[in-house]
Amino acid sequence: MDIPLFLFVFLQAIVGINLVFPLILYALYRSNITSEATKSTPSDSATEADYAIIVTAYQQTHQLPAVIDSLRRLRYTNYHIYIVADDCNPSELTFEQHNVRVLRPEKALSSNVRSHFYAIRRFVRPHERLVIIDSDNLVHPELLHRLNERFDQGFEAVQGVREAKNLDTDLARLDAARDIYYHFYDGKVLFGAGSSATLAGSGMAFSVDLYEQCLGQFTVEGAGFDKVLQAEIVRRGGRIAFAPEAVVYDEKTTGSQQLVGQRARWINTWFRYFSYGFGILGRGIRRGDRNQILFGIVLLRPPLFLFLLAAVTFMLIDLIILPTLALLWALGLAAFVASFWLALRKSRADSRIYSSLSQIPRFVWHQLAALLKVRKANRLSVATRHDEATSSHPES
């Protein structure tokens, strides 16, 4: 085999491993499922841990009353809510609850990290833990109790589940299907296999000390603060726990322009931060650390639609020049479809999500449109708008 052909095959192998990696990860998860580190145990704490709940809003405040009403329904007493109203109209924010504090920065922060630290520096008391919530999220009443179960096991970082609160369009259902896939493999399975759950931007909690240590020295502009944070936690040797019953309800994108703008920022984020995976993978190999090895591999994995498109492209090329490899691509794609189906079944996905799967080509088309805008992603609309509402920041 000459060198150009060898390099071509090697490139295909790098892409192809992503098709079967979910099933490999699932096999590791099944073999490690009885690990004490992944068991959920009831909290036996005599007193409730003290939480700061930080809600970041950028320009739009339409959904904040619903968010605050949802947080007031928490079956928990020891928490304080901080709303960082970044570049918002102050007259629209009047909350009379004693445990709600509205913070109005003097000038626009335009950054999740800056908003979080703006709140941290204005805590009414020294909180033990903080929870990050987007301005379009609702929360399950048991959220803090379920997070406590992981903290009480010794973890200092916990990612909950972001379930869809709207499934009224095909795009919203496909967006939800994508979230289910990632929560299953990058959350439940990855953590259960002995590594760390990836962070999802909201519905996540940390000890205040850990958050300050990991991001206090970074200036994160644009999208991706969660990517920097998760890499720093794992690089330090920590694990991010997954709490499948710590549920927040997230607004799914319903319009094509919303989807394109949001995905352009997400794709841009992957290109900016995927290289963190090399350092974490290398560190894990040197130390024999399963957490860092698996997490490093996950950070290097391209977005779903990119490696699926690459796989189909390579398969079509190989039909002409390397028919045997084309058969392997077909098997790999079948394995990926099986893994996607497994995630939906194990997560008990809503039946409406299955009915929308025929629209996947349309969803991929919008992702391609987003790819064309990736270089100016952070200069597009400053937030992902959901009708009259918006998510937290340009980074969302």
C-alpha positions as CSV (number, residue, x, y, z in Angstrom):
1,M,0.0,0.0,0.0
2,D,1.5,3.3,-1.1
3,I,1.7,6.2,1.4
4,P,-1.1,8.4,0.0
5,L,-3.5,5.3,0.1
6,F,-2.3,4.5,3.6
7,L,-3.0,8.0,4.8
8,F,-6.4,7.9,3.1
9,V,-7.3,4.7,4.9
10,F,-5.9,6.0,8.2
11,L,-8.1,9.1,7.9
12,Q,-11.1,6.8,7.3
13,A,-10.3,4.8,10.4
14,I,-10.2,7.9,12.5
15,V,-13.6,8.9,11.3
16,G,-15.0,5.4,11.4
17,I,-14.2,4.8,15.1
18,N,-16.8,7.4,15.9
19,L,-19.5,5.2,14.4
20,V,-18.8,2.3,16.7
21,F,-17.5,4.2,19.8
22,P,-21.0,4.5,21.4
23,L,-21.5,0.7,21.4
24,I,-17.9,0.3,22.8
25,L,-18.7,2.8,25.5
26,Y,-22.0,1.0,26.2
27,A,-20.1,-2.3,26.6
28,L,-17.7,-0.7,29.1
29,Y,-20.7,0.8,30.9
30,R,-22.4,-2.6,31.2
31,S,-19.2,-4.2,32.6
32,N,-18.8,-1.4,35.1
33,I,-22.5,-0.9,36.1
34,T,-22.1,-2.2,39.6
35,S,-19.3,0.2,40.5
36,E,-19.9,1.9,43.8
37,A,-18.9,5.2,42.3
38,T,-21.9,5.2,40.0
39,K,-24.6,4.0,42.5
40,S,-27.1,6.6,43.6
41,T,-27.6,6.6,47.4
42,P,-30.0,8.7,49.4
43,S,-28.6,11.6,51.2
44,D,-28.0,11.1,54.9
45,S,-27.0,14.7,55.7
46,A,-28.5,16.1,58.8
47,T,-28.8,19.6,57.3
48,E,-29.5,20.8,53.8
49,A,-26.5,22.0,51.8
50,D,-26.7,25.7,50.9
51,Y,-27.2,26.4,47.2
52,A,-26.9,29.5,45.1
53,I,-29.1,29.2,42.0
54,I,-27.7,31.5,39.2
55,V,-30.1,32.4,36.4
56,T,-28.5,34.3,33.6
57,A,-30.6,36.5,31.3
58,Y,-29.3,38.4,28.3
59,Q,-31.5,41.3,26.9
60,Q,-34.8,39.2,27.1
61,T,-36.7,38.7,30.3
62,H,-40.0,37.3,28.9
63,Q,-39.6,33.8,30.5
64,L,-38.1,34.8,33.8
65,P,-41.4,34.9,35.8
66,A,-42.0,31.2,34.8
67,V,-38.4,30.3,35.7
68,I,-38.7,31.9,39.2
69,D,-42.1,30.3,39.8
70,S,-40.6,26.9,38.9
71,L,-37.7,27.5,41.3
72,R,-40.1,28.5,44.1
73,R,-41.7,25.1,43.8
74,L,-38.4,23.3,44.8
75,R,-39.0,20.9,47.7
76,Y,-36.0,22.5,49.4
77,T,-35.5,25.4,51.8
78,N,-31.8,26.3,51.9
79,Y,-31.2,28.1,48.6
80,H,-31.0,31.7,47.2
81,I,-31.8,32.7,43.6
82,Y,-29.6,35.2,41.8
83,I,-30.9,36.6,38.5
84,V,-28.1,38.3,36.5
85,A,-30.1,40.7,34.2
86,D,-27.4,41.5,31.7
87,D,-28.4,44.3,29.3
88,C,-32.1,44.0,30.3
89,N,-34.8,46.5,31.0
90,P,-34.9,46.8,34.9
91,S,-38.5,47.8,35.0
92,E,-39.5,44.3,33.8
93,L,-38.0,42.6,36.8
94,T,-39.9,42.8,40.0
95,F,-39.8,39.8,42.3
96,E,-40.9,40.1,45.9
97,Q,-39.7,36.7,47.2
98,H,-37.2,37.1,50.0
99,N,-34.8,34.6,48.5
100,V,-34.6,36.2,45.0
101,R,-32.0,38.8,44.2
102,V,-32.0,40.6,40.9
103,L,-28.5,41.8,39.8
104,R,-28.2,44.5,37.2
105,P,-24.7,45.0,35.9
106,E,-23.8,48.6,35.2
107,K,-22.6,47.7,31.7
108,A,-23.3,44.7,29.4
109,L,-21.3,41.6,30.4
110,S,-22.2,39.5,27.3
111,S,-20.6,36.4,28.9
112,N,-21.9,33.6,31.0
113,V,-18.7,33.4,33.0
114,R,-18.7,37.1,33.7
115,S,-22.3,36.9,34.7
116,H,-21.6,33.9,37.0
117,F,-18.8,35.7,38.8
118,Y,-20.8,38.9,39.0
119,A,-23.3,36.9,41.0
120,I,-20.7,35.0,43.1
121,R,-19.1,38.3,44.2
122,R,-22.5,39.5,45.4
123,F,-23.7,36.4,47.3
124,V,-25.8,37.3,50.3
125,R,-23.9,34.6,52.3
126,P,-21.1,32.0,51.6
127,H,-23.0,29.3,49.7
128,E,-21.5,25.8,49.5
129,R,-22.8,24.9,46.0
130,L,-24.0,26.7,42.9
131,V,-26.5,25.6,40.2
132,I,-26.5,27.2,36.8
133,I,-29.9,27.6,35.1
134,D,-30.8,29.2,31.8
135,S,-33.5,31.9,31.5
136,D,-35.7,29.5,29.5
137,N,-35.4,26.5,31.8
138,L,-37.9,25.1,34.3
139,V,-36.8,22.7,37.0
140,H,-38.2,19.6,38.6
141,P,-39.2,20.1,42.3
142,E,-36.7,17.4,43.4
143,L,-33.7,18.9,41.5
144,L,-31.6,19.9,44.5
145,H,-32.3,16.7,46.4
146,R,-31.2,14.7,43.4
147,L,-28.0,16.8,43.0
148,N,-27.3,16.2,46.7
149,E,-27.2,12.5,46.1
150,R,-24.1,12.9,43.9
151,F,-22.5,15.6,46.1
152,D,-22.9,13.3,49.1
153,Q,-20.9,10.6,47.3
154,G,-18.0,13.0,47.2
155,F,-18.3,14.6,43.8
156,E,-17.9,18.3,43.4
157,A,-19.4,18.7,39.9
158,V,-22.7,17.2,38.8
159,Q,-24.6,17.4,35.5
160,G,-28.3,16.8,35.4
161,V,-30.7,16.0,32.5
162,R,-32.1,18.7,30.2
163,E,-35.4,17.3,29.0
164,A,-37.5,19.1,26.4
165,K,-40.3,21.2,27.5
166,N,-41.7,21.7,24.0
167,L,-42.1,19.0,21.3
168,D,-44.5,20.9,19.0
169,T,-42.5,20.9,15.8
170,D,-40.3,18.4,14.0
171,L,-37.2,20.6,14.6
172,A,-37.9,20.7,18.3
173,R,-38.4,16.9,18.4
174,L,-35.1,16.3,16.5
175,D,-33.3,18.7,18.7
176,A,-34.7,16.7,21.7
177,A,-33.6,13.4,20.0
178,R,-30.1,14.8,19.8
179,D,-30.1,15.8,23.5
180,I,-31.3,12.3,24.4
181,Y,-28.5,10.7,22.5
182,Y,-25.9,12.9,24.2
183,H,-27.4,12.6,27.7
184,F,-27.4,8.8,27.3
185,Y,-23.9,8.3,25.9
186,D,-22.0,11.4,27.1
187,G,-23.9,11.4,30.4
188,K,-25.2,8.2,31.8
189,V,-23.0,5.8,29.9
190,L,-19.8,7.7,30.0
191,F,-20.1,8.3,33.7
192,G,-21.2,4.7,34.3
193,A,-18.1,3.5,32.4
194,G,-15.8,5.2,34.9
195,S,-15.3,8.6,33.2
196,S,-17.0,12.0,33.5
197,A,-20.3,13.2,32.2
198,T,-19.9,16.1,29.7
199,L,-21.4,19.5,30.7
200,A,-24.5,20.8,28.9
201,G,-24.4,24.5,29.7
202,S,-27.2,24.5,32.3
203,G,-28.8,22.1,34.8
204,M,-25.3,21.6,36.3
205,A,-24.0,22.2,39.8
206,F,-20.6,22.6,41.4
207,S,-19.0,23.4,44.7
208,V,-18.4,27.1,44.7
209,D,-14.7,26.6,45.5
210,L,-14.3,24.3,42.5
211,Y,-16.0,26.7,40.1
212,E,-13.9,29.6,41.2
213,Q,-10.6,27.5,41.0
214,C,-11.4,26.3,37.5
215,L,-12.7,29.4,35.8
216,G,-11.3,32.2,38.0
217,Q,-8.2,32.4,35.9
218,F,-9.8,32.1,32.5
219,T,-11.4,34.7,30.2
220,V,-13.9,32.8,28.1
221,E,-15.3,34.9,25.2
222,G,-18.1,33.8,23.1
223,A,-19.5,30.3,23.3
224,G,-17.9,27.4,25.2
225,F,-17.5,28.2,28.9
226,D,-18.8,24.7,29.7
227,K,-16.1,23.2,27.4
228,V,-13.4,25.0,29.2
229,L,-14.8,24.1,32.6
230,Q,-15.2,20.4,32.0
231,A,-11.7,20.1,30.6
232,E,-10.2,21.9,33.6
233,I,-12.1,19.7,36.0
234,V,-11.0,16.4,34.4
235,R,-7.5,17.7,33.8
236,R,-7.2,18.2,37.5
237,G,-8.2,14.6,38.1
238,G,-11.8,15.3,39.1
239,R,-14.9,13.5,37.8
240,I,-18.1,15.1,36.7
241,A,-21.0,13.0,38.0
242,F,-24.2,12.4,36.1
243,A,-27.6,12.7,38.0
244,P,-30.3,11.2,35.7
245,E,-33.1,12.3,38.0
246,A,-31.9,15.9,38.4
247,V,-34.1,17.3,35.7
248,V,-34.4,20.7,34.1
249,Y,-36.8,21.4,31.3
250,D,-35.1,23.1,28.3
251,E,-36.7,25.1,25.4
252,K,-36.0,23.3,22.1
253,T,-35.4,25.3,18.9
254,T,-38.5,25.4,16.7
255,G,-37.4,27.6,13.8
256,S,-34.8,27.0,11.1
257,Q,-33.0,30.4,11.7
258,Q,-32.8,29.7,15.4
259,L,-31.3,26.3,14.7
260,V,-28.8,27.6,12.2
261,G,-27.6,30.4,14.5
262,Q,-27.4,28.1,17.6
263,R,-25.6,25.3,15.7
264,A,-23.1,27.7,14.1
265,R,-22.1,28.7,17.6
266,W,-21.9,25.1,18.8
267,I,-19.8,24.0,15.8
268,N,-17.5,27.0,16.3
269,T,-17.1,26.0,19.9
270,W,-16.0,22.5,19.0
271,F,-13.4,23.8,16.6
272,R,-12.1,26.1,19.2
273,Y,-11.9,23.6,22.1
274,F,-11.6,20.1,20.7
275,S,-7.8,20.2,21.0
276,Y,-8.2,20.1,24.8
277,G,-8.9,16.4,24.2
278,F,-5.3,15.7,23.1
279,G,-3.9,17.0,26.4
280,I,-6.4,15.1,28.5
281,L,-6.1,11.9,26.5
282,G,-2.3,12.0,26.7
283,R,-2.3,12.7,30.4
284,G,-4.7,9.8,30.9
285,I,-2.6,7.4,28.9
286,R,0.5,8.3,30.9
287,R,-1.3,7.9,34.2
288,G,-3.4,4.9,33.1
289,D,-6.5,7.0,34.1
290,R,-9.7,5.7,32.6
291,N,-11.6,8.9,33.3
292,Q,-9.2,11.0,31.4
293,I,-8.7,8.5,28.5
294,L,-12.4,8.2,27.8
295,F,-13.1,11.8,28.3
296,G,-10.2,12.9,26.0
297,I,-11.6,10.6,23.2
298,V,-15.1,12.2,23.6
299,L,-13.7,15.7,23.4
300,L,-11.9,14.9,20.1
301,R,-15.1,13.5,18.6
302,P,-16.6,15.8,15.9
303,P,-20.3,16.8,16.1
304,L,-22.7,14.1,15.0
305,F,-23.6,15.4,11.6
306,L,-19.9,16.0,10.6
307,F,-18.7,12.5,11.1
308,L,-21.9,11.0,9.7
309,L,-21.5,13.1,6.5
310,A,-17.8,12.1,6.4
311,A,-18.7,8.5,6.7
312,V,-21.2,8.6,3.9
313,T,-18.8,10.4,1.7
314,F,-16.0,7.9,2.3
315,M,-18.4,5.0,1.7
316,L,-19.4,6.5,-1.7
317,I,-15.7,7.0,-2.7
318,D,-14.8,3.5,-1.5
319,L,-17.6,2.0,-3.6
320,I,-15.4,3.0,-6.6
321,I,-11.8,2.4,-5.3
322,L,-12.0,0.2,-2.2
323,P,-15.3,-1.9,-2.3
324,T,-14.3,-3.9,0.8
325,L,-14.0,-0.7,2.9
326,A,-17.4,0.4,1.5
327,L,-18.9,-2.7,3.1
328,L,-17.2,-1.8,6.4
329,W,-18.7,1.7,6.2
330,A,-22.1,0.2,5.7
331,L,-21.7,-1.9,8.8
332,G,-20.4,1.0,10.8
333,L,-23.3,3.2,9.8
334,A,-25.7,0.3,10.8
335,A,-23.9,0.1,14.2
336,F,-24.4,3.9,14.7
337,V,-28.1,3.6,13.8
338,A,-28.4,0.8,16.4
339,S,-26.7,2.9,19.0
340,F,-28.9,5.9,18.3
341,W,-32.0,3.7,18.5
342,L,-30.7,2.2,21.8
343,A,-30.4,5.6,23.3
344,L,-34.0,6.5,22.4
345,R,-35.3,3.2,23.7
346,K,-33.4,3.2,27.0
347,S,-34.3,6.8,27.6
348,R,-38.0,6.1,26.9
349,A,-38.2,8.8,24.3
350,D,-41.6,10.4,23.6
351,S,-43.4,8.7,20.7
352,R,-43.6,12.0,18.9
353,I,-39.8,12.0,18.6
354,Y,-39.9,8.7,16.6
355,S,-42.4,10.2,14.2
356,S,-40.0,13.1,13.4
357,L,-37.0,10.9,12.5
358,S,-37.9,10.9,8.8
359,Q,-37.0,14.6,8.9
360,I,-33.4,14.0,9.8
361,P,-32.2,15.0,6.3
362,R,-33.8,18.4,6.7
363,F,-32.1,18.7,10.2
364,V,-28.8,17.8,8.6
365,W,-29.3,20.4,5.9
366,H,-29.7,23.1,8.5
367,Q,-26.5,21.9,10.2
368,L,-24.7,22.3,6.9
369,A,-26.0,25.9,6.7
370,A,-24.7,26.4,10.2
371,L,-21.3,25.1,9.2
372,L,-21.1,27.8,6.5
373,K,-21.6,30.4,9.1
374,V,-19.3,29.0,11.7
375,R,-16.5,31.6,11.3
376,K,-18.8,34.4,12.2
377,A,-20.9,32.4,14.7
378,N,-20.3,34.6,17.7
379,R,-21.3,37.7,15.7
380,L,-24.7,36.2,14.7
381,S,-27.7,36.9,16.9
382,V,-26.5,37.4,20.4
383,A,-28.7,34.7,21.8
384,T,-30.8,31.7,20.8
385,R,-34.3,33.2,20.6
386,H,-37.4,31.0,21.3
387,D,-40.3,33.0,19.9
388,E,-40.4,35.9,22.3
389,A,-37.9,34.4,24.7
390,T,-34.2,33.8,24.6
391,S,-31.7,31.6,26.3
392,S,-29.2,32.9,28.6
393,H,-26.3,34.4,26.7
394,P,-24.6,34.6,23.3
395,E,-22.8,31.4,24.5
396,S,-25.9,29.3,24.7
